[in-house]
Amino acid sequence: MKSTTTTVLTNDHASTFIQDPTALLRWSLVIVFLWFGGMKFTGYEAQGIAPFIANSPFMSWLHSGFGINGASAVIGMLELSTAAALAAGAFHRGAAVLGALMSCGTYAITLSFFATTPGVAEPTAGGFPAISAPIGQFLLKDLVLLAASGVLLQGALVRWNAARR
């Protein structure tokens, strides 16, 4: 007869296994920022984000200052810097706060595109709150990314304040 062994994680083992429950959020955001930031250096991505930038009161100056490709590269550098700060935040509490703030700022600005970019609402479905697939649904994912960034920021601030006491 064949014997089988089953290993079960107890609560004690699970708590040591997951010492930082925000680690998955942190490293997921690092990957997102690396990928999106790297893509900003391609003509394809520069053209893709051009309408968002052109219609944004916060970012439209980038086109006149750097051109379409240059504006995309500036944003790419900011996104790669955010990835670096988020990654360093796993080891340094100051970097954790900075990276989370940069991430929150990024997604707050991109969510503002809902109000500034034409084509967000889908007129054939009755207009807003019906959102279009290419623009509205593309932006909606940033709501979850902002929430993840906010969780990281909250945790970073708790660790920052605890270390100051």
Steps between C-alpha positions, in 0.01 A plus 500: 500500500627847403537765771433868431613798702315829512656821622266757647597858576394593849421857594849534649664391175269711288583814697874447452444407136323830433688755708407791276152466349565803279800338331285361218352845436844661509664261256196497271516879479875484437434274200219726373718811525799328338288374213298818445808718551706302252221514242497881520823501298326349195322696230201271535446597866582867441225520239264299720524737798517821294123571518500458880791742539369751246165531680638510855530836676776344713709353220428676169808720543715190450416487128601861439816458708618160382287392202292184496790254526690713751192541723453126497868451593467746791202305629695177445786630713255592777341156483838324509597721796178400672584133443845555651358681805237231553765226477734685737203542733516131580827578681477867603203670664569842343507350153179312583320826573646672193418211264145469629445877470634495143275208416194669654580819307533312173162333530325811631617688192404223259155474659458873438504409129142376552396865519734641234530245219235497229348160429487367856121474498332269249221698328339195336442349847343818637814690595658509842504283715534268198870516415669423172727199462809665353512800733266467797572136577872558445492769772274313742775251594687787660239513775624163629863604453432818701341291776806270509725805514293641785536176698878516451504864607300427812735215597808709423374786718422263786856360483646852466312626808581187703872546432488863612367409847 
